[in-house]
Amino acid sequence: MTFPLKTVALIVAAGQGSRAGGDVPKQYRTIAGKAVLAHAHEAIAVHDAIDAVFVVVADGQQHVARALLGDEVQVVAGADSRRGSVRAGLEAIDAAGGADIVLIHDAARPFLPAAVVDRLLEALTESEGAIPTLPVADTLVRQEGGAMADTVERAQLHRVQTPQAFRFATILAAHRAWNEARDATDDAQILRAFGHDVMLVQGDERLEKLTYRQDFARVEALLAPAHVTRVGMGYDVHRLAPGEPLWLGGVLVPHDRGLAGHSDADVALHAIVDAMLGALAEGDIGSHFPPSDPQWRGASSDRFLAYARDRVIARGGRIDHVDLTIICEAPKIGPHRDAMRARIAAILDVPNERVSVKATTTERLGFAGRREGIAAQAVATLSLPALS
């Protein structure tokens, strides 16, 4: 779909938004780390049809808007009313060379789907104005003295949203001809009073206006990430002793000595378990499998790693990646690396590609360099529900 006409967006952000509470106007409050006005500007400016954006703000707030949006945005001082602010914006566009089409949008509706803009522009091929609306779903009643009176027929009723799209010359003329003594709740009303029909197109629930404090809480909840990334680090060390089997990364490695410990002393798996428990903020391996408990004497560390895996699953999480480094002078880890990756991945029930196994030496420094023991460190990256 092509848009040969010059199309300008006019964002109205001059109100005080007192019903939303807070110490600053609602258009400058942040949602998901970004000001409402910045959300609104980004949503409309990225559309391929928009050639320029003008923003109307309260006089004295121009510097705030420019700091948020950049110098390429045309910032206009507004008036005491919304209608007056829109008129100021339209006159500024006209002074800058005019436009073929203008989309007048409230900053308080910051989450604009591109499809709504498409529908508005399509409707302007047959009309001087178009607005997005949603049908009224709830039963409507009149009130008399605090009690229910007649039910209002809702079949022909619609909720009006923005942006509202107009042929620029027509809406500018309509604003200039408007009776200053009358109030207007939106620009479509002004166009109709000027003698033109306004087409209705399908709106979108995401365009609901931010009016009250609870509206911000609702949108924050909708925008909150379903999952968050959590990272944990683990470290373990065991001494080498004669007569012990050497288990590393769930694999029995031939060697003249093995690791001594209460369980099978697999430092690699222990480090991974500690990393995963750390990412879960659930303590360390010793708090779940205390060495003082005889049931863990000689236990296979596979059980510990499977336990950590199940703790992630119980929290509704996912194991994204495990990075293991084994620190020793001997034995050589390279010949066993693939077997370790495969075994760790099998226990965690993840693809091999999510497991990294590396090895390094200490250049013969320290206990590992003297071949007195083996150490391992691990980093586990988990994806957990945001409220977990």
N, C-alpha and C positions, 0 to 999 in steps of 0.2 A: 504494500500500500504506500503510495507516495503522497507527499504533502507539498504542493508547489507554492502555497501561499505563505506569507510571513506570519508566523504565529508567536505571540508573546504571552507569557504567563504573568499574572499579577497576583502576588501573594499578599493577603491582608493580615497584618500582624501588629495592629496599632492599639488593640484593646488592652484592658488591665487584667481581665480574667480573674476577678476577685472571688467568684464562686468556687474556683478551684483551690483557694487557700494558698498558703505559702507566702514567702517574703518577696518573690519576684513574679512578674506577669507570666502566665502559663506558657506563653510561646518561648520563654527562655529557660523554663524548667527542663531538666534532663530526663530522658527515658533511654534506658540501655546505654548510658554514657554519652548521649548526644542530645543537644537542645531540640525541643519540639520544632522550632523554626528550621533548624538544620535538616531534620528529617523531612519536613514538608518541602523544602527547597530541593533536596536531593531527589525525592520521589518524582517531582514534576520536571526538573531540569534534565534528567537523564533520558527523557522521551525524545525520540528522533525528530518529532515534529516541532519541538520547542526551539525557537531561534534566539530568544532572549528572555530574561527573567527580571521583573521589577518587584521590589518588596516595599510595602508601605508600613512604616513603624511610627510609634508616637514620637513627636518632636523631642529631641534630646537623646533618643536611643539609636540614632543613625550609626554611631561608632560601634555600638554593641553588635548590631546586625552585620556590619562590615567585618568585624573581627570573627564572626561566626561563619560568614558566607564567602568572604573574599571581595576584592575590589572590583571584580568583573560584574558583580550584581549591582543593578541600579537601585539605590535606596532613596525612598521618598518620604518626606514628613507627612503624617496623616492629620486627621481632624478630630473633632470631639465625637463624631458619630461614625458608624461603619460606612454609611452612605457617603459621608463627606470624605472619608479616607479613600474609598474606591474612586470617587470623582477626582481626587488629587492624583491618584495613580494613573487614571486614564488620561488626564491632562499632561502628566509627565511623559507618558508614552507618545502622545500626540506631538509634544514639543521635541521629542527625540526622533521624529520622522514617521510616527504612526505605525500601524500594523494592518493586516487583513483580518486577523482573528485574534481575539483575546480570551484567555481562560482566567476567570477570576476565582481565586481559591482561598479558603480560610486556612491559616496556619494551624488552627486547632484541629484540623483533619489531616494529620501528617502522613498517613500511610495510604498513599494513592496508587492503586494498581494501574499499570499502563493500559490495560484493556478498557478502562473507563474513559480515558482520554481518546482512545481509538473510536469508541462509540459516539462520543460527543462530536468529534470532528466529522465523522460520517454523517451525523444528523444535520450538520450545518450545510451540507450540500443541498438541502431542501428547505432550510429555515434560517431565520436571522438569529435564533437563539436555541440552546438546548441545555437541559439540566439533568443530572443523574438523580434518580429517585428509587426508593424501596417501598413496596406495599406495606400497609399497616396490618400486622398479624393479630394484634390483641383486640379484644372487644372494647369498644369505646362507649362511654356513657356520659350523660350530662349530670351535673350535680345541682341539687336544690336544697339549701339549708343543711348541707352536710350529708344528705342522703342521696341515694341513686335515683335519678329521674329516667328519662327516655334513653334507649340505646341508640347510638349514632350509627347509621349505615356506613360501613367501612370499605365497601367494594370499590368505590371511586376515590378513596383517599390514599395519598402517598406521602412518604417522608422525603423531604428535599435535602440533597447533599450538595457539596461543591467538589470539584470546580464546576462553574457554570460557564458555558462557552457561547460567544457571541461574535457576530460580524462587528469589527471594531468601530467603524464609522457609525453604525446604527446604535450601539449601546452608548457611545459617547454623546450622540445627539439626544438620546433618551434621557441621560443624566442631566444634560444641560437644560432640557425642557421640563424637568421635574419640578413640581410645586414645592418650594422650600419649606412651606408650612406643614407638609405631610411627612410622615415617617415611612420608611421602607425597610422591610426585614431582609430582602435580598434583591439582587439585580434583575432576576427574571420578572419580578413584580413591576419594576420600573420599565422594562421592555414592553410588557403587556399593556401598561398604561399608555405607552407611546404608539400603540396600535399594531403590534406584531405578535404572532403566535410563538409559543415556546414549546419545542419538542421535548418529550420525556424519553430518556434512555435508562437502561438498567444501571443502578448504582451498585454499591458493594458494601457489605457489612464492615469491612476494614476501614471505611470512611466515617465511622461513627465519631461524632465530635467529642473532644475532651472538654468537659464543662465543669465537672465536680471532682473533688479529691479522689473519690473512689474510682473515677474513670482512669486516673493515672495508675492506680494499683492494678486495675484490670488489665491494662495494656502492658505493664511491666511483667505481669504473670504470663501473658501470651508470648512476649518476646524473650522471656528467660530461656536459656538453652536447656534442652531436654536432658543433656548430659554434660558433665564437666570432666576435664582431664585431671587426673591425680597422679603424681609421681612419687615413688618411694625408693629409698636407697638401703641396701643391706650389705653387711660385712661379716665375715666369719673367719676364724683361723683355728686349726688343730695341729698338734705336733705329730710328726712321723714317728712310728714305733715299729720295731720288728715283730713279726708274727701276726700282723693285722692285715686284713684285705684292704685294698685301696679303692674306695668308691668315689668317683668324681662325676658329677653331672648325671647321676643315675646309671653310670656305666662302671663295670668292674675293670680296672686298668691293671695290667701286669706290672709289678714293681717289687723290689726287694723289701720294701716296708709299706705299711699302710697307716692310715690316720687313726689316732686314738681318741675315743670320746664315749659318751654315755650311749649314744645310738650308733649308727654305722659311721658317723663323723663325716658325712659327705658335705664338705665345706661349700661346694658349689650350690647344691640344692638348699642348704641352710641360708646362704646369702640371698638367694632368690626369694625364699619364704619370708625372710626379714624385710626385703624390699616390698613385697606385696602387702604384708601386714602394715608396713609403714605407710603405703599409699592409702590403705583403708583406715589409718589412724587407730589401729587395734593392737598396739603394743608390739612386742617382739616375740621371736620363736620361743624364748625361755619362759615367757608368761603363759604360753599355751601348752608347751611340752616341757615342764620343769625337769631338770636333771635329777632332782630328788625323788621323782616318781619312778618306781621300779618297772612300771609297765612299758617304759620307753627304752629300757636297757637293750641295746643291740637292734633296736627297731630300724627298719628301712626308712630312709629319708623320703622315699617316694610318698609315704603316708603323710608326711608333713606338708609336702608340696601339694598333694591332692586336697588336703584340708584347706590350705590357703586359697586354692582354686575355688573350692566350694564356698568359701567366705565371700569371694567376689560375686559368684553367681547368686548367693543368698541376698546380696545387696542390689541385685538387678544390674550388675556391672559387666564389663567386658575387658578381657586382657588384650591390650593393644600391642604391647611389645615388651620383651625381656632382653636386657643386655648384660651378659655375664663376662667377667674377667677373672681368670684363674692366675694366681701369682705363685710361681715356683721355679726352681732351677731344673728339677727333674720330678717326674718323667716328662717326656715331650708330649704336649697336648695335641699337636697337629694331627697325628694319625687317628686320634679318637674324637676329633672335633665334630664331624658329621654325625657320629653315633650319639654323642651327647646332645646335639641340637635335636635330633629326632626323638630321643628319649624324653627330654624336657618338654618338647612340643606335644608328645603323646600324653604325658601326665596332665599338662595344662589344657589339653584338647583344643589346641590352636594349630594353624598351619606352621610348618617349619620356618617360613619366611618371617614369622613374628619373633623368632628366637635367634639371638646372636651369641656366639661363644667365642671368646678371645683368650689369649694367654700372653703373659709377659714375665720377665724375670726382674730381679732387683739388682742386677749387675753384681751379684755375689755379696750384696750388703744385707745386714740384718739376719733375722732367723731364717727367712726364706732363702737368702743367699748362702747361708751356711748349711742349707738342706736339713734344717731342724723341723720344719713344718711347711704347711701349705696354707695360703690365704685365698680368699675369693671375695670379690665385691660385685654387686649387682644393682641394676636400676630397673624398676618395673613401672611401666606406664599403663594405667587403667583408665577406662571410661566408666564413670558412675553417674547414676541419676542425679540431677542437680540438687535435689533435696536430700540426697543420701548422706 
